[in-house]
Amino acid sequence: MSNALTHTELASLIRTRAGITVDPADMESRPEATFEEFGIDSLGLLGIVGELENRHGARITAGAEMSRTPAEFIDVVNSSLATKAGA
C-alpha cells in the first residue's frame, strides 16, 4: 500500500480542514491552477500539513503550506513521505 498523497485524498483533506469542496479531477486536469483559484489559503494548507504529519508520523517539508498549486503541494508532500519511508 502506498502512502503517496493523491488528488482525491487532498480534496478530502481540503473539505475537512478548509471547509471547501474541490473536485479532485479538476485539480488533476489543471496542474497549473493555484490554490487561490480553488479558494484555499496558506492557513488551510497549514491545517492539511498538520493532519498529514499526524497521519503519517512524519514531518512534512517546511514551507509545504506555501505551495502555489495542488500539483506542487502533492510533489512536496510525496517527496517528504518517500524520504521518511527510505530512512
Secondary structure, 3 states (H helix, E strand, C coil): CCCCCCHHHHHHHHHHHHCCCCCHHHHHHCCCCCHHHHCCCHHHHHHHHHHHHHHHCCCCCCCHHHCCCHHHHHHHHHHHHHHHHHC
